[in-house]
Amino acid sequence: MWTTQSAELDRHLPSIVASVLAERRQDIDAWLANRPGAWGALAGQAVLSARRALSRPLTDAERRAVWAAMWEALAGCRQGEGGEPLAKGPIESRSDELIETGN
């Protein structure tokens, strides 16, 4: 997990990321499907949650730490048991089709 220069944000960051993941399943599904705007929606929600938790605007470094923590958590969502992807992106799906159809 990411740490920042802000002990206050460090204390809240795990719960911020967890709450965004719990509350934004549709956006996570969209991100897993590589839909445009999905990452921005999730990153934005995480930043808004952090601002509410701290009762103040974030510094640039804090905002980047929130983004990084969110990205790290989402990357974990992409992996299933044994490292299997939960969802395929367009490139992986296309290459599977080529193998299956022989085209």
Stockholm file with secondary structure:
# STOCKHOLM 1.0

chainA/1-103         MWTTQSAELDRHLPSIVASVLAERRQDIDAWLANRPGAWGALAGQAVLSARRALSRPLTDAERRAVWAAMWEALAGCRQGEGGEPLAKGPIESRSDELIETGN
#=GR chainA/1-103 SS CCCCSCHHHHHHHHHHHHHHHHHCHHHHHHHHTTCTTHHHHHHHHHHHHHHHHHTSCCCHHHHHHHHHHHHHHHHHHHBCGGGCBSSCCHHHHHHHHHHHHCC
#=GC SS_cons         CCCCSCHHHHHHHHHHHHHHHHHCHHHHHHHHTTCTTHHHHHHHHHHHHHHHHHTSCCCHHHHHHHHHHHHHHHHHHHBCGGGCBSSCCHHHHHHHHHHHHCC
//
